[in-house]
Amino acid sequence: MAKTNLPLEFLLLALLATLWGASYTFIKIGVETIPPVTLIAARTLIAGTILLAVLRCRGIKLPRDAATWKRFLFQACLNSVVPFTLIAWAEQTIDAGVASILNAATPIFAFLLTALITRHEAASARKLVGVVAGMAGISLIIGVEAFGGLGDQLLPQLAVVFATVCYAGAAIFGKNFRGLDPIVPAAGSLLAGAVLLIPASLVIDQPWTLAPSAQSVIALVCLSVFSTALAFAIYFRLIQTLGSVGATAQAYLRVPVGVSIGVLFLGERLSDTIWIGLACVVIGVAAMTIPARRTRAAIAERG
């Protein structure tokens, strides 16, 4: 079995974090004049078509059996249809930086699902500390409004948290595509997602009546090409090389990216409480995803 090239995988992890960190700003600009369902329908269709073209250029065909496409469809619901739409809807009212911070909890939920359902990893004390710290961070970010029950931002923030749970489930379910070229499940799941979203867009938004701005269109193109097509190809590779929890480690790397872009280009500002919540989330996720020294050698030998 070939050894995993960890420096290369960590470089790809950082690239994935950057691509997905930028996606929150692209979405924020996109939903200014493009409704969420239509934005995400176009995102999945464009990205899936690009990856399909890449597969054809490489002489690789998508599977034709119904069982594999059912898995693509389920993966699409977990990894694009539901979370993409929820985040786009939420960013109509919340900042891109806040969405990035809340979404950073993906490894926390991936660990909880693994520990409570799949149980293929030991629930160490260090990881338990990470879960507690991460949950504390989420509570600090949405806590004031959650406890008051009257905050205008509570529902969209909870929508992003639910999207995060979906991402965690997608990372675990994505292991079922081991053995396939990483672009195959990326393209298949995106195209399956487009099949679900396009009819919804036609009914809900009637996209032929829209007049999107040039900025929103450019943001949609960047979101589709870089933060979806390229990002998904990298993501499915990392699931195979680093595992489901390891692949979600980019979540804490993308937080500074997403927050910084939102602050620099959108003029967003974060409260002191949100900064504290950000610190707790990053600490929590890092505690669960950075391998202990005694296990690093074993990880380096995995193929």
VENMO-V516405 format. One record per backbone hydrogen bond with DSSP energy under -0.5 kcal/mol. NH is the residue of the N-H (numbers start at 1). CO is the residue of the C=O. E is the energy in kcal/mol with one decimal. If there is no record, write none. Layout:
BEGIN
nh | co | e
NH | CO | E
NH | CO | E
END
This chain:
BEGIN
nh | co | e
4 | 300 | -0.6
4 | 302 | -1.4
6 | 4 | -1.5
9 | 5 | -2.3
10 | 6 | -3.0
11 | 7 | -1.8
12 | 8 | -2.4
13 | 9 | -2.2
14 | 10 | -2.2
15 | 11 | -2.2
16 | 12 | -2.8
17 | 13 | -2.2
18 | 14 | -2.0
19 | 15 | -2.6
20 | 16 | -2.7
21 | 17 | -2.2
22 | 18 | -2.1
23 | 19 | -0.8
24 | 20 | -0.6
24 | 21 | -0.6
25 | 22 | -0.6
26 | 22 | -2.0
27 | 23 | -2.8
28 | 24 | -2.2
29 | 25 | -2.3
30 | 26 | -2.5
31 | 27 | -2.8
32 | 29 | -0.9
33 | 30 | -1.2
34 | 30 | -1.5
39 | 35 | -2.6
40 | 36 | -2.5
41 | 37 | -2.4
42 | 38 | -2.5
43 | 39 | -2.1
44 | 40 | -2.6
45 | 41 | -2.2
46 | 42 | -2.7
47 | 43 | -2.3
48 | 44 | -2.5
49 | 45 | -2.2
50 | 46 | -2.2
51 | 47 | -2.3
52 | 48 | -2.2
53 | 49 | -2.2
54 | 50 | -2.0
55 | 51 | -2.4
56 | 52 | -2.2
57 | 53 | -2.2
58 | 54 | -1.6
59 | 56 | -1.0
60 | 55 | -2.9
69 | 65 | -1.6
70 | 66 | -2.0
71 | 67 | -1.6
72 | 68 | -2.2
73 | 69 | -2.4
74 | 70 | -2.2
75 | 71 | -2.7
76 | 72 | -2.4
77 | 73 | -1.9
78 | 74 | -1.9
79 | 75 | -2.8
80 | 76 | -2.3
81 | 76 | -2.4
82 | 77 | -1.4
83 | 77 | -0.5
84 | 80 | -1.8
85 | 80 | -0.7
85 | 81 | -1.1
86 | 82 | -2.4
87 | 83 | -2.6
88 | 84 | -2.4
89 | 85 | -2.6
90 | 86 | -2.6
91 | 87 | -2.4
92 | 89 | -1.2
93 | 90 | -2.0
94 | 90 | -2.0
99 | 95 | -2.0
100 | 96 | -2.2
101 | 97 | -2.1
102 | 98 | -2.6
103 | 99 | -2.2
104 | 100 | -0.6
104 | 101 | -1.1
105 | 102 | -1.3
106 | 103 | -1.3
107 | 104 | -0.6
108 | 105 | -0.7
109 | 105 | -1.8
110 | 106 | -2.5
111 | 107 | -2.4
112 | 108 | -2.2
113 | 109 | -2.7
114 | 110 | -2.0
115 | 111 | -3.1
116 | 112 | -2.6
117 | 113 | -2.2
118 | 113 | -1.4
119 | 114 | -4.9
124 | 122 | -1.5
128 | 124 | -2.0
129 | 125 | -2.3
130 | 126 | -1.8
131 | 127 | -2.3
132 | 128 | -2.3
133 | 129 | -2.7
134 | 130 | -2.6
135 | 131 | -2.6
136 | 132 | -2.2
137 | 133 | -2.0
138 | 134 | -2.1
139 | 135 | -2.4
140 | 136 | -2.1
141 | 137 | -1.9
142 | 138 | -2.3
143 | 139 | -1.8
146 | 142 | -2.5
147 | 143 | -3.0
148 | 144 | -1.6
149 | 145 | -2.7
151 | 145 | -0.7
154 | 151 | -0.9
157 | 153 | -2.0
158 | 154 | -2.6
159 | 155 | -2.0
160 | 156 | -1.7
161 | 157 | -1.9
162 | 158 | -2.4
163 | 159 | -2.0
164 | 160 | -1.9
165 | 161 | -1.8
166 | 162 | -2.0
167 | 163 | -2.2
168 | 164 | -2.0
169 | 165 | -2.2
170 | 166 | -2.4
171 | 167 | -2.1
172 | 168 | -1.6
173 | 169 | -2.8
174 | 170 | -2.2
175 | 172 | -1.3
176 | 173 | -2.2
177 | 174 | -1.7
178 | 175 | -1.5
180 | 177 | -2.1
184 | 181 | -2.0
185 | 181 | -0.8
186 | 182 | -1.3
187 | 183 | -2.9
188 | 184 | -2.9
189 | 185 | -2.4
190 | 186 | -1.8
191 | 187 | -2.6
192 | 188 | -2.2
193 | 189 | -2.2
194 | 190 | -2.2
195 | 191 | -1.8
196 | 192 | -1.2
197 | 193 | -2.4
198 | 194 | -2.7
199 | 195 | -0.6
200 | 196 | -0.8
201 | 197 | -2.6
202 | 198 | -2.3
203 | 199 | -2.0
204 | 200 | -3.0
205 | 201 | -1.9
206 | 201 | -1.2
209 | 206 | -2.6
210 | 207 | -1.5
217 | 213 | -2.0
218 | 214 | -2.5
219 | 215 | -2.5
220 | 216 | -2.3
221 | 217 | -2.3
222 | 218 | -2.5
223 | 219 | -2.7
224 | 220 | -2.4
225 | 221 | -2.8
226 | 222 | -1.9
227 | 222 | -1.5
229 | 224 | -2.6
230 | 225 | -2.0
231 | 226 | -1.1
232 | 228 | -3.0
233 | 229 | -1.7
234 | 230 | -1.9
235 | 231 | -2.8
236 | 232 | -2.5
237 | 233 | -1.1
238 | 234 | -2.4
239 | 235 | -2.0
240 | 236 | -1.1
241 | 237 | -1.9
242 | 238 | -3.4
243 | 238 | -0.9
243 | 239 | -0.7
246 | 242 | -0.5
247 | 243 | -2.4
248 | 244 | -1.1
249 | 246 | -1.4
250 | 247 | -0.9
251 | 248 | -2.2
252 | 249 | -1.0
253 | 249 | -0.8
254 | 250 | -2.5
255 | 251 | -0.8
256 | 252 | -0.6
257 | 253 | -0.7
258 | 254 | -3.4
259 | 255 | -3.0
260 | 256 | -2.5
261 | 257 | -2.5
262 | 258 | -1.9
263 | 259 | -2.4
264 | 260 | -2.9
265 | 261 | -2.7
266 | 261 | -0.6
266 | 262 | -1.1
267 | 263 | -0.6
268 | 262 | -1.8
275 | 271 | -2.0
276 | 272 | -2.1
277 | 273 | -2.4
278 | 274 | -2.7
279 | 275 | -2.2
280 | 276 | -2.2
281 | 277 | -2.4
282 | 278 | -2.5
283 | 279 | -2.4
284 | 280 | -2.6
285 | 281 | -2.7
286 | 282 | -2.5
287 | 283 | -2.1
288 | 284 | -1.0
288 | 285 | -0.5
289 | 285 | -1.6
290 | 286 | -2.3
291 | 289 | -0.6
295 | 292 | -1.7
296 | 292 | -0.9
296 | 293 | -0.8
297 | 293 | -0.6
299 | 295 | -2.2
300 | 296 | -2.4
301 | 297 | -1.1
302 | 298 | -0.5
302 | 299 | -1.2
END
